[in-house]
Amino acid sequence: MTTSRTAPGTPPGPAAATAAGTATGTAGPGRGTDPARAVVTAALSRARSAAEPGPDRAPGPLAPARPGPGLPIPAAGPGELPLEPLLRLSLAAQGATGRGGRGRLRPHASAGGCHPVSAHLLIGPGCPLPPGRYAYDPLAHRVHARGPAPGGVPAGAVAVLTVTPRRTAAHYGHRAWPLLLLDAGHAAAALVLAARAHGGTVGHPAVRPAVCRDAAGPLLAAAAGLDHPAGEADEHPLAAVRLMPPDPCPEPWSLARWADGTGGTPWPVADSGRCAGGAAADDTGVVLRALTAAPHPGDGRENWWTPPPALPAPAGHDLLARRSAPPPLSGAPDRAHLAAVLAAAAAAGPGLRWYAATGGPPGTPGPGLLAPGPAAPGGLRRVAAGEARPTLAAWAAGQGWIADAGAVLLACGCPSGAPPHRVRADHLTAGHAVGTAQAVATRLGLRSRPLGSWQGADLGAALGEPPGRDWVVHGLALAAPGTPGTPGGGDRP
C-alpha cells in the first residue's frame, strides 16, 4: 500500500462480493475438493454475502447443564495456580445469582450478548483443585467434576474452550459460525489477560499463559472427555488455553497427555451429497466440524503460542470494567491512545493485517486508513487517504452509526477459498486480538465496541489490490472518553 491510495468509497454490491469470493480459483463444493474444504468454502462465501438470516429461534439455556453438584473453587495455597481469581476476571458472570439470576453473563464481549463459550478445565498438579477434568459453570462460578486425570499430566491447568452453536445461530443463522470463532478468541484473550493481571501476586507464582488455536477437534474433545459434537445444541471444541507456572522447557504435549496419548477418533464432516448441494453451509454444527476435523497440515504437534504482554497492561479492575459501549461512539480518540490500541491489536494478532479508519477535524489523524508504524511519527503511518467509515458502516450489517465513530480498528485476512485451518486460525486470532485491544482501550479510558459481522468487506479489493485476499474479519469501534450510556449487554452484530 502507498500513501497515494484512497480509502474505500462505495462498497461493492453482492455481485462484486461473489466475484471476489471466487477470484482465487479455489474449487468450490462438488469440484473435487475434500469435504471439509468444500463445506468451509461454501459457508465462508455465504456468511460474507448479503443474504439475511432467517427469523429468530429459541437460543436454549444460558449455559450447558452439568451433572452433579457444583463445587466451590478453593483459594490457592502458596505456590499454587490462583484459579479462582483467574476465572472470575475472565469468564464468570457478573451480577447474576445462580442459574436463574440476572446480570452480565461474562466479563468479555460476545456477539449479540449470546455468550456461547464454555470452558472445560483440565487440572494438573499445583492447583487448588485435585487433578481431574472439570466443567466450569460461569453463572454460579463453580466447577463440576467430570472425571480423573490420566497419569503424567503436566502441572497447571488447561482450559478447553467449546461453543454451543445454538446460542448464536438462533439469531444470526448462517452468519453465526464466524462469530462463534471470534467469541472463542475473545474468551481466550480474557483468560490470558487475567493470567497476566493476577499472576505473580504475593504468595502466588507468575502464570505463563499460552494459546492453542489449531489442535484438531477430535484431540480437543478427547482431552476434555467430550463426546463428538453432532448438532448445534452440542458443545464444539475450538481452542485451548494453558495456564502454567514459568518453565524454560514447557510441556509440548499438554492435550495429548490428557487424551491418553491419542489424537482422538476422527469425526465425519458431512455426506458428499450435502457438500455438493451446498446445504451444509447453512448447518453451523457441520461447518464447525469441518473447521476442526483436522489440524494444521504440519508435523502434528500442538502449536502453543505465548501472546506478548499487552501495553499498557490492563489491571484486574479494567477486565471487570470493560464494556461494549452503546452507540453512538463519536469523538476521535487521542492519536497516542489510538496508536497504543492498534499496536496492542497487531501484537496480539500476528498473521493479520491491521488498520484504523479515522476521520475528524484538524488536530486528529484526519480521514483515511492508518497502520501500525513503530518508526512513523506517533506510531502510525497513513496507507490510504479519504473517508472509509461510511463504507465500513454499509459492510458491517448496515450499522449507520459506524460512519461517525471516532475510529474503527480493522483486522484483515482470511482469503477466499482458504483451507479450513487458515479460516479457523484467522478468526480465532482476530477475536483474541480485538479482545486484547478492547481491554487496553478500557485501560486508557476509551469507549469501544467490537464489530463481528461483515458482508462483502473485501478491503484489499477496495484499495486496488487483487480481490479475495484481504477481507475484514473483525473490527473495534473506538471513541474518546465521554458520558457513558447504559451498557448494552455486550451486543455487537
DACOR-V144344 format. One record per residue. N is the residue number from 1. PSI is psi in degrees with one decimal (NA if undefined). NEAR is the number of other C-alpha atoms within 12 Angstrom. D_CENTER is the distance of its C-alpha to the mean C-alpha in Angstrom with 1 decimal. Layout:
n->N psi->PSI near->NEAR d_center->D_CENTER
n->N psi->PSI near->NEAR d_center->D_CENTER
//
This chain:
n->1 psi->150.2 near->23 d_center->27.0
n->2 psi->163.8 near->17 d_center->30.0
n->3 psi->-9.7 near->17 d_center->30.9
n->4 psi->-9.3 near->15 d_center->33.1
n->5 psi->155.7 near->24 d_center->30.4
n->6 psi->147.3 near->27 d_center->29.7
n->7 psi->157.0 near->37 d_center->26.5
n->8 psi->137.6 near->33 d_center->25.8
n->9 psi->-82.4 near->28 d_center->28.2
n->10 psi->123.4 near->25 d_center->28.5
n->11 psi->145.0 near->31 d_center->25.4
n->12 psi->147.0 near->29 d_center->26.4
n->13 psi->-177.3 near->22 d_center->27.1
n->14 psi->-36.6 near->24 d_center->26.1
n->15 psi->-43.1 near->18 d_center->28.7
n->16 psi->-39.8 near->25 d_center->27.4
n->17 psi->-39.2 near->35 d_center->23.9
n->18 psi->-42.0 near->28 d_center->25.3
n->19 psi->-42.2 near->23 d_center->27.4
n->20 psi->-34.3 near->35 d_center->24.5
n->21 psi->-19.0 near->39 d_center->22.6
n->22 psi->6.6 near->27 d_center->25.6
n->23 psi->-22.7 near->25 d_center->26.7
n->24 psi->-10.7 near->21 d_center->25.6
n->25 psi->12.9 near->18 d_center->28.1
n->26 psi->135.8 near->26 d_center->25.8
n->27 psi->141.0 near->25 d_center->27.5
n->28 psi->-173.6 near->33 d_center->26.3
n->29 psi->136.7 near->33 d_center->26.7
n->30 psi->8.8 near->24 d_center->30.1
n->31 psi->27.7 near->20 d_center->31.0
n->32 psi->0.8 near->15 d_center->31.0
n->33 psi->163.9 near->22 d_center->27.4
n->34 psi->155.9 near->27 d_center->26.1
n->35 psi->-42.2 near->37 d_center->24.8
n->36 psi->-45.0 near->42 d_center->21.1
n->37 psi->-36.0 near->44 d_center->21.0
n->38 psi->-44.3 near->40 d_center->23.1
n->39 psi->-46.8 near->48 d_center->20.9
n->40 psi->-40.5 near->50 d_center->17.7
n->41 psi->-45.2 near->45 d_center->19.8
n->42 psi->-41.7 near->43 d_center->21.2
n->43 psi->-38.1 near->43 d_center->18.0
n->44 psi->-43.0 near->51 d_center->16.4
n->45 psi->-40.9 near->45 d_center->19.6
n->46 psi->-40.8 near->37 d_center->19.9
n->47 psi->-30.4 near->40 d_center->16.4
n->48 psi->-2.5 near->46 d_center->17.4
n->49 psi->173.7 near->32 d_center->20.9
n->50 psi->-1.0 near->28 d_center->22.6
n->51 psi->131.9 near->24 d_center->23.2
n->52 psi->145.8 near->22 d_center->22.6
n->53 psi->158.5 near->24 d_center->21.1
n->54 psi->-172.7 near->15 d_center->23.9
n->55 psi->154.6 near->13 d_center->25.0
n->56 psi->149.1 near->17 d_center->23.0
n->57 psi->172.0 near->15 d_center->23.5
n->58 psi->127.6 near->17 d_center->23.5
n->59 psi->-8.0 near->26 d_center->20.0
n->60 psi->-174.5 near->23 d_center->21.5
n->61 psi->158.3 near->22 d_center->21.4
n->62 psi->-28.2 near->35 d_center->19.0
n->63 psi->151.4 near->37 d_center->18.4
n->64 psi->139.7 near->30 d_center->20.0
n->65 psi->141.2 near->24 d_center->23.6
n->66 psi->137.9 near->24 d_center->24.5
n->67 psi->152.8 near->16 d_center->28.1
n->68 psi->169.9 near->15 d_center->30.3
n->69 psi->149.4 near->17 d_center->30.4
n->70 psi->136.2 near->23 d_center->27.6
n->71 psi->136.1 near->22 d_center->28.3
n->72 psi->152.4 near->20 d_center->28.0
n->73 psi->113.2 near->32 d_center->26.1
n->74 psi->154.1 near->19 d_center->29.0
n->75 psi->145.1 near->20 d_center->29.1
n->76 psi->139.5 near->24 d_center->28.8
n->77 psi->176.7 near->19 d_center->32.1
n->78 psi->129.4 near->17 d_center->32.9
n->79 psi->-3.8 near->26 d_center->30.9
n->80 psi->157.6 near->33 d_center->28.5
n->81 psi->124.9 near->42 d_center->24.7
n->82 psi->73.0 near->39 d_center->24.1
n->83 psi->-41.1 near->46 d_center->21.9
n->84 psi->-51.6 near->32 d_center->22.7
n->85 psi->-30.5 near->31 d_center->21.6
n->86 psi->-43.9 near->39 d_center->18.4
n->87 psi->-36.7 near->46 d_center->17.4
n->88 psi->-38.3 near->36 d_center->19.0
n->89 psi->-14.7 near->39 d_center->17.1
n->90 psi->-46.1 near->47 d_center->13.6
n->91 psi->-11.1 near->47 d_center->13.7
n->92 psi->142.1 near->41 d_center->17.2
n->93 psi->149.8 near->35 d_center->18.3
n->94 psi->129.5 near->29 d_center->20.4
n->95 psi->2.7 near->21 d_center->23.8
n->96 psi->149.3 near->20 d_center->23.8
n->97 psi->93.0 near->17 d_center->26.9
n->98 psi->-169.5 near->21 d_center->26.3
n->99 psi->-16.2 near->25 d_center->24.8
n->100 psi->5.5 near->15 d_center->26.9
n->101 psi->175.1 near->16 d_center->26.2
n->102 psi->145.8 near->17 d_center->24.6
n->103 psi->-168.6 near->24 d_center->22.1
n->104 psi->126.6 near->32 d_center->18.6
n->105 psi->-28.7 near->40 d_center->16.5
n->106 psi->160.7 near->45 d_center->14.0
n->107 psi->-19.4 near->43 d_center->14.0
n->108 psi->165.4 near->54 d_center->10.4
n->109 psi->158.0 near->55 d_center->9.5
n->110 psi->144.9 near->46 d_center->8.9
n->111 psi->121.1 near->42 d_center->10.2
n->112 psi->14.6 near->31 d_center->13.9
n->113 psi->23.5 near->34 d_center->13.8
n->114 psi->-35.8 near->38 d_center->13.5
n->115 psi->72.2 near->46 d_center->11.6
n->116 psi->-3.1 near->49 d_center->11.6
n->117 psi->136.0 near->51 d_center->10.2
n->118 psi->162.8 near->47 d_center->13.2
n->119 psi->130.3 near->47 d_center->14.2
n->120 psi->122.8 near->45 d_center->17.2
n->121 psi->126.0 near->45 d_center->18.9
n->122 psi->103.2 near->50 d_center->21.0
n->123 psi->121.6 near->45 d_center->23.6
n->124 psi->-167.8 near->36 d_center->25.9
n->125 psi->157.9 near->26 d_center->28.8
n->126 psi->19.2 near->27 d_center->28.6
n->127 psi->158.4 near->34 d_center->26.7
n->128 psi->-15.2 near->27 d_center->28.4
n->129 psi->148.9 near->34 d_center->27.9
n->130 psi->147.3 near->27 d_center->29.9
n->131 psi->140.7 near->28 d_center->28.3
n->132 psi->-178.1 near->34 d_center->26.8
n->133 psi->135.5 near->34 d_center->24.0
n->134 psi->148.7 near->39 d_center->22.7
n->135 psi->132.1 near->40 d_center->20.5
n->136 psi->130.9 near->43 d_center->19.1
n->137 psi->105.4 near->37 d_center->20.0
n->138 psi->-22.4 near->43 d_center->18.0
n->139 psi->-37.1 near->35 d_center->20.7
n->140 psi->-8.1 near->35 d_center->23.6
n->141 psi->48.5 near->35 d_center->21.9
n->142 psi->170.1 near->32 d_center->23.8
n->143 psi->153.3 near->36 d_center->23.4
n->144 psi->122.4 near->29 d_center->25.2
n->145 psi->134.4 near->30 d_center->26.9
n->146 psi->-7.3 near->27 d_center->26.2
n->147 psi->164.8 near->23 d_center->28.3
n->148 psi->166.9 near->23 d_center->29.7
n->149 psi->141.3 near->31 d_center->28.3
n->150 psi->165.0 near->26 d_center->29.7
n->151 psi->144.6 near->18 d_center->32.1
n->152 psi->17.8 near->21 d_center->31.0
n->153 psi->150.0 near->30 d_center->27.4
n->154 psi->163.4 near->32 d_center->26.3
n->155 psi->155.4 near->35 d_center->26.3
n->156 psi->-158.6 near->39 d_center->23.4
n->157 psi->152.6 near->47 d_center->20.5
n->158 psi->130.0 near->50 d_center->17.6
n->159 psi->113.6 near->48 d_center->14.9
n->160 psi->118.9 near->47 d_center->14.0
n->161 psi->124.1 near->46 d_center->10.9
n->162 psi->162.8 near->43 d_center->11.9
n->163 psi->145.9 near->46 d_center->11.3
n->164 psi->101.9 near->42 d_center->14.4
n->165 psi->-33.3 near->49 d_center->14.2
n->166 psi->-31.9 near->36 d_center->17.2
n->167 psi->-37.8 near->39 d_center->15.5
n->168 psi->-39.7 near->43 d_center->13.7
n->169 psi->-25.5 near->39 d_center->16.0
n->170 psi->-27.1 near->30 d_center->19.0
n->171 psi->-39.3 near->28 d_center->18.3
n->172 psi->-7.6 near->37 d_center->16.3
n->173 psi->-128.1 near->34 d_center->18.2
n->174 psi->-10.5 near->42 d_center->17.5
n->175 psi->2.3 near->40 d_center->14.7
n->176 psi->-39.2 near->45 d_center->12.6
n->177 psi->-37.5 near->49 d_center->11.2
n->178 psi->-35.8 near->50 d_center->8.9
n->179 psi->-34.8 near->50 d_center->7.7
n->180 psi->-41.5 near->52 d_center->7.5
n->181 psi->-43.7 near->49 d_center->5.3
n->182 psi->-42.8 near->49 d_center->2.8
n->183 psi->-40.7 near->53 d_center->4.2
n->184 psi->-37.4 near->51 d_center->4.5
n->185 psi->-40.4 near->47 d_center->2.4
n->186 psi->-41.5 near->48 d_center->4.2
n->187 psi->-40.4 near->49 d_center->6.8
n->188 psi->-43.9 near->52 d_center->7.3
n->189 psi->-38.2 near->55 d_center->7.8
n->190 psi->-42.2 near->50 d_center->10.0
n->191 psi->-42.7 near->49 d_center->12.0
n->192 psi->-45.7 near->49 d_center->12.6
n->193 psi->-39.8 near->53 d_center->13.7
n->194 psi->-40.8 near->46 d_center->15.9
n->195 psi->-40.9 near->46 d_center->17.4
n->196 psi->-34.8 near->39 d_center->18.3
n->197 psi->-34.8 near->36 d_center->19.7
n->198 psi->-26.5 near->36 d_center->21.8
n->199 psi->142.9 near->34 d_center->22.6
n->200 psi->5.2 near->23 d_center->26.1
n->201 psi->168.6 near->23 d_center->27.5
n->202 psi->126.9 near->14 d_center->31.2
n->203 psi->-5.3 near->16 d_center->31.9
n->204 psi->145.1 near->27 d_center->28.5
n->205 psi->157.5 near->28 d_center->27.5
n->206 psi->147.9 near->26 d_center->24.7
n->207 psi->129.9 near->36 d_center->21.5
n->208 psi->103.4 near->38 d_center->20.0
n->209 psi->149.7 near->39 d_center->16.3
n->210 psi->153.5 near->39 d_center->14.9
n->211 psi->137.0 near->43 d_center->11.9
n->212 psi->115.1 near->44 d_center->12.6
n->213 psi->0.7 near->44 d_center->10.3
n->214 psi->11.8 near->40 d_center->13.3
n->215 psi->143.2 near->43 d_center->15.6
n->216 psi->144.5 near->45 d_center->17.3
n->217 psi->-45.3 near->47 d_center->16.6
n->218 psi->-35.8 near->38 d_center->20.3
n->219 psi->-45.3 near->43 d_center->20.1
n->220 psi->-43.0 near->52 d_center->17.2
n->221 psi->-43.3 near->43 d_center->19.2
n->222 psi->-40.3 near->34 d_center->22.4
n->223 psi->-40.0 near->46 d_center->21.3
n->224 psi->-5.4 near->48 d_center->20.1
n->225 psi->33.1 near->34 d_center->23.3
n->226 psi->151.8 near->32 d_center->21.6
n->227 psi->160.7 near->22 d_center->23.3
n->228 psi->132.7 near->32 d_center->22.1
n->229 psi->142.2 near->35 d_center->20.1
n->230 psi->-50.8 near->25 d_center->22.2
n->231 psi->-170.2 near->24 d_center->21.1
n->232 psi->-6.2 near->32 d_center->18.5
n->233 psi->-5.1 near->28 d_center->19.9
n->234 psi->162.5 near->31 d_center->19.2
n->235 psi->125.7 near->39 d_center->16.4
n->236 psi->116.5 near->48 d_center->14.5
n->237 psi->135.1 near->48 d_center->13.3
n->238 psi->-30.7 near->57 d_center->10.2
n->239 psi->174.8 near->56 d_center->9.9
n->240 psi->149.1 near->46 d_center->12.1
n->241 psi->128.7 near->49 d_center->12.6
n->242 psi->132.9 near->47 d_center->16.3
n->243 psi->102.7 near->50 d_center->18.2
n->244 psi->154.9 near->43 d_center->21.6
n->245 psi->154.4 near->33 d_center->24.6
n->246 psi->138.6 near->24 d_center->25.2
n->247 psi->126.0 near->17 d_center->26.9
n->248 psi->-20.1 near->9 d_center->28.2
n->249 psi->76.4 near->11 d_center->27.8
n->250 psi->149.6 near->23 d_center->24.6
n->251 psi->117.1 near->28 d_center->24.7
n->252 psi->-8.5 near->23 d_center->23.2
n->253 psi->43.1 near->29 d_center->23.4
n->254 psi->-47.1 near->43 d_center->21.8
n->255 psi->-41.8 near->48 d_center->20.4
n->256 psi->-36.1 near->33 d_center->23.7
n->257 psi->-42.0 near->29 d_center->25.8
n->258 psi->-24.0 near->39 d_center->24.2
n->259 psi->18.1 near->31 d_center->24.7
n->260 psi->35.1 near->24 d_center->28.4
n->261 psi->3.3 near->18 d_center->28.2
n->262 psi->165.5 near->21 d_center->27.2
n->263 psi->7.1 near->29 d_center->24.3
n->264 psi->158.0 near->29 d_center->24.4
n->265 psi->126.0 near->21 d_center->26.1
n->266 psi->147.4 near->23 d_center->24.7
n->267 psi->149.1 near->28 d_center->23.7
n->268 psi->154.3 near->25 d_center->24.8
n->269 psi->-67.8 near->37 d_center->22.6
n->270 psi->155.8 near->34 d_center->25.0
n->271 psi->155.1 near->22 d_center->28.7
n->272 psi->-31.8 near->23 d_center->29.9
n->273 psi->-42.0 near->16 d_center->31.3
n->274 psi->-37.1 near->23 d_center->28.1
n->275 psi->-45.2 near->33 d_center->26.4
n->276 psi->-36.1 near->26 d_center->29.5
n->277 psi->-9.1 near->21 d_center->29.5
n->278 psi->2.4 near->31 d_center->25.8
n->279 psi->-30.1 near->25 d_center->25.6
n->280 psi->-22.0 near->35 d_center->22.8
n->281 psi->-22.8 near->40 d_center->20.5
n->282 psi->-0.4 near->33 d_center->20.7
n->283 psi->102.7 near->36 d_center->20.1
n->284 psi->-39.2 near->46 d_center->16.5
n->285 psi->-41.9 near->42 d_center->17.5
n->286 psi->-41.4 near->40 d_center->19.2
n->287 psi->-43.4 near->50 d_center->16.5
n->288 psi->-38.0 near->53 d_center->14.1
n->289 psi->-38.6 near->45 d_center->17.2
n->290 psi->-38.0 near->45 d_center->17.9
n->291 psi->-27.7 near->51 d_center->14.5
n->292 psi->6.5 near->43 d_center->15.1
n->293 psi->-32.9 near->43 d_center->18.9
n->294 psi->151.4 near->35 d_center->19.6
n->295 psi->-179.3 near->35 d_center->18.2
n->296 psi->135.5 near->25 d_center->18.2
n->297 psi->65.5 near->17 d_center->21.9
n->298 psi->-134.9 near->13 d_center->23.0
n->299 psi->7.0 near->9 d_center->25.2
n->300 psi->-0.2 near->18 d_center->23.2
n->301 psi->155.7 near->22 d_center->22.2
n->302 psi->123.5 near->32 d_center->19.2
n->303 psi->101.0 near->30 d_center->17.3
n->304 psi->126.9 near->26 d_center->16.3
n->305 psi->131.0 near->29 d_center->15.0
n->306 psi->106.8 near->30 d_center->15.9
n->307 psi->146.6 near->32 d_center->14.0
n->308 psi->154.9 near->27 d_center->16.7
n->309 psi->138.9 near->29 d_center->17.5
n->310 psi->139.9 near->38 d_center->16.3
n->311 psi->131.9 near->31 d_center->19.4
n->312 psi->145.0 near->30 d_center->20.8
n->313 psi->121.0 near->30 d_center->19.6
n->314 psi->138.4 near->36 d_center->18.3
n->315 psi->172.8 near->29 d_center->20.6
n->316 psi->-39.9 near->31 d_center->20.2
n->317 psi->-26.8 near->21 d_center->21.5
n->318 psi->-38.4 near->30 d_center->19.0
n->319 psi->-32.8 near->43 d_center->16.1
n->320 psi->-21.6 near->34 d_center->18.1
n->321 psi->-14.4 near->31 d_center->19.1
n->322 psi->140.4 near->40 d_center->15.9
n->323 psi->152.7 near->39 d_center->15.9
n->324 psi->103.2 near->43 d_center->14.8
n->325 psi->140.1 near->38 d_center->18.3
n->326 psi->145.1 near->28 d_center->20.3
n->327 psi->157.4 near->33 d_center->21.7
n->328 psi->155.3 near->29 d_center->23.7
n->329 psi->60.6 near->34 d_center->22.1
n->330 psi->159.7 near->32 d_center->25.2
n->331 psi->107.4 near->30 d_center->26.4
n->332 psi->134.5 near->35 d_center->25.5
n->333 psi->155.6 near->40 d_center->24.0
n->334 psi->141.8 near->28 d_center->26.2
n->335 psi->-41.8 near->32 d_center->26.0
n->336 psi->-39.1 near->24 d_center->25.6
n->337 psi->-41.3 near->35 d_center->22.7
n->338 psi->-43.3 near->44 d_center->21.0
n->339 psi->-38.8 near->40 d_center->21.6
n->340 psi->-42.7 near->37 d_center->20.2
n->341 psi->-41.9 near->51 d_center->16.9
n->342 psi->-40.0 near->50 d_center->16.6
n->343 psi->-38.9 near->40 d_center->17.7
n->344 psi->-41.2 near->37 d_center->15.2
n->345 psi->-45.5 near->47 d_center->12.3
n->346 psi->-38.5 near->38 d_center->14.3
n->347 psi->-35.1 near->30 d_center->15.0
n->348 psi->-6.4 near->43 d_center->11.4
n->349 psi->59.8 near->40 d_center->10.5
n->350 psi->147.4 near->28 d_center->13.6
n->351 psi->-10.1 near->23 d_center->14.5
n->352 psi->160.3 near->35 d_center->13.3
n->353 psi->134.3 near->38 d_center->15.8
n->354 psi->135.1 near->44 d_center->15.5
n->355 psi->164.2 near->45 d_center->17.8
n->356 psi->122.8 near->51 d_center->18.8
n->357 psi->126.2 near->49 d_center->21.0
n->358 psi->163.3 near->47 d_center->23.7
n->359 psi->-145.0 near->35 d_center->27.0
n->360 psi->166.9 near->28 d_center->29.4
n->361 psi->176.7 near->13 d_center->33.0
n->362 psi->144.5 near->10 d_center->34.8
n->363 psi->-17.6 near->12 d_center->33.6
n->364 psi->172.9 near->22 d_center->29.9
n->365 psi->-24.6 near->35 d_center->28.3
n->366 psi->165.4 near->28 d_center->29.5
n->367 psi->133.7 near->34 d_center->28.2
n->368 psi->-172.6 near->36 d_center->26.3
n->369 psi->129.2 near->39 d_center->23.3
n->370 psi->153.0 near->43 d_center->22.8
n->371 psi->158.6 near->40 d_center->21.1
n->372 psi->135.0 near->33 d_center->21.0
n->373 psi->86.4 near->21 d_center->24.5
n->374 psi->-31.5 near->18 d_center->25.5
n->375 psi->-7.1 near->11 d_center->29.1
n->376 psi->158.2 near->14 d_center->29.2
n->377 psi->126.4 near->16 d_center->30.7
n->378 psi->8.4 near->23 d_center->28.3
n->379 psi->12.9 near->23 d_center->25.5
n->380 psi->139.9 near->30 d_center->24.8
n->381 psi->140.2 near->30 d_center->26.4
n->382 psi->127.7 near->31 d_center->27.0
n->383 psi->-16.2 near->30 d_center->26.1
n->384 psi->145.5 near->32 d_center->27.3
n->385 psi->153.5 near->28 d_center->29.5
n->386 psi->166.4 near->28 d_center->29.5
n->387 psi->117.8 near->32 d_center->27.6
n->388 psi->-16.4 near->41 d_center->24.3
n->389 psi->-37.6 near->42 d_center->22.9
n->390 psi->-37.3 near->31 d_center->24.9
n->391 psi->-42.2 near->35 d_center->23.6
n->392 psi->-37.0 near->48 d_center->20.0
n->393 psi->-40.6 near->34 d_center->21.0
n->394 psi->-39.0 near->28 d_center->22.4
n->395 psi->-33.3 near->41 d_center->19.4
n->396 psi->63.8 near->38 d_center->17.0
n->397 psi->28.8 near->30 d_center->18.6
n->398 psi->31.3 near->24 d_center->21.8
n->399 psi->97.9 near->27 d_center->20.8
n->400 psi->-28.0 near->19 d_center->24.0
n->401 psi->-22.3 near->28 d_center->23.2
n->402 psi->-27.4 near->42 d_center->20.8
n->403 psi->-21.5 near->33 d_center->24.1
n->404 psi->10.3 near->30 d_center->25.2
n->405 psi->151.0 near->40 d_center->22.2
n->406 psi->-41.9 near->41 d_center->23.0
n->407 psi->157.6 near->52 d_center->20.5
n->408 psi->113.9 near->52 d_center->17.3
n->409 psi->142.2 near->52 d_center->14.9
n->410 psi->130.1 near->48 d_center->13.8
n->411 psi->123.5 near->50 d_center->11.6
n->412 psi->145.5 near->39 d_center->13.7
n->413 psi->-141.1 near->36 d_center->14.2
n->414 psi->71.1 near->41 d_center->13.9
n->415 psi->156.5 near->39 d_center->17.7
n->416 psi->138.8 near->43 d_center->19.4
n->417 psi->11.8 near->36 d_center->20.5
n->418 psi->149.9 near->36 d_center->18.2
n->419 psi->158.7 near->34 d_center->18.4
n->420 psi->-41.7 near->39 d_center->15.9
n->421 psi->-32.2 near->34 d_center->14.7
n->422 psi->-41.8 near->31 d_center->14.0
n->423 psi->-46.3 near->42 d_center->12.2
n->424 psi->-48.0 near->48 d_center->9.9
n->425 psi->-41.3 near->41 d_center->9.6
n->426 psi->-39.4 near->38 d_center->9.2
n->427 psi->-43.2 near->46 d_center->6.2
n->428 psi->-42.1 near->47 d_center->4.4
n->429 psi->-42.7 near->48 d_center->6.3
n->430 psi->-42.6 near->53 d_center->5.9
n->431 psi->-43.2 near->49 d_center->2.6
n->432 psi->-44.5 near->52 d_center->4.8
n->433 psi->-41.6 near->53 d_center->7.7
n->434 psi->-36.7 near->56 d_center->7.6
n->435 psi->-40.9 near->54 d_center->7.3
n->436 psi->-45.1 near->52 d_center->10.1
n->437 psi->-37.8 near->56 d_center->11.9
n->438 psi->-38.0 near->56 d_center->12.1
n->439 psi->-39.5 near->54 d_center->13.7
n->440 psi->-41.1 near->43 d_center->16.0
n->441 psi->-40.2 near->47 d_center->16.9
n->442 psi->-43.1 near->37 d_center->17.9
n->443 psi->-36.1 near->31 d_center->19.9
n->444 psi->-1.0 near->31 d_center->21.7
n->445 psi->10.1 near->29 d_center->22.5
n->446 psi->150.4 near->41 d_center->20.6
n->447 psi->147.9 near->45 d_center->19.4
n->448 psi->160.0 near->53 d_center->16.0
n->449 psi->116.7 near->47 d_center->14.0
n->450 psi->150.3 near->53 d_center->10.6
n->451 psi->112.3 near->48 d_center->11.4
n->452 psi->-26.1 near->50 d_center->9.4
n->453 psi->120.5 near->47 d_center->12.4
n->454 psi->133.7 near->43 d_center->14.6
n->455 psi->126.8 near->44 d_center->17.9
n->456 psi->22.1 near->44 d_center->20.2
n->457 psi->62.9 near->53 d_center->18.3
n->458 psi->85.0 near->46 d_center->19.9
n->459 psi->-38.4 near->47 d_center->20.2
n->460 psi->-45.2 near->37 d_center->22.0
n->461 psi->-38.3 near->33 d_center->24.6
n->462 psi->-24.6 near->34 d_center->25.1
n->463 psi->7.3 near->33 d_center->25.9
n->464 psi->7.6 near->21 d_center->28.4
n->465 psi->168.1 near->19 d_center->26.6
n->466 psi->138.0 near->21 d_center->26.7
n->467 psi->156.8 near->30 d_center->24.7
n->468 psi->6.7 near->37 d_center->21.7
n->469 psi->-25.0 near->32 d_center->20.4
n->470 psi->77.9 near->37 d_center->18.2
n->471 psi->148.7 near->46 d_center->16.1
n->472 psi->124.4 near->42 d_center->13.9
n->473 psi->-37.3 near->50 d_center->10.3
n->474 psi->161.7 near->54 d_center->8.9
n->475 psi->167.3 near->47 d_center->11.2
n->476 psi->111.7 near->50 d_center->12.4
n->477 psi->137.6 near->51 d_center->15.9
n->478 psi->149.8 near->54 d_center->18.1
n->479 psi->155.1 near->43 d_center->21.6
n->480 psi->160.0 near->31 d_center->24.3
n->481 psi->144.3 near->24 d_center->25.1
n->482 psi->-173.0 near->21 d_center->27.1
n->483 psi->113.2 near->18 d_center->28.3
n->484 psi->142.6 near->21 d_center->25.3
n->485 psi->-170.6 near->16 d_center->25.3
n->486 psi->126.1 near->13 d_center->24.5
n->487 psi->139.8 near->23 d_center->20.7
n->488 psi->17.9 near->25 d_center->19.3
n->489 psi->19.7 near->29 d_center->17.5
n->490 psi->11.2 near->33 d_center->14.0
n->491 psi->138.8 near->29 d_center->14.7
n->492 psi->146.1 near->39 d_center->13.1
n->493 psi->NA near->36 d_center->14.0
//
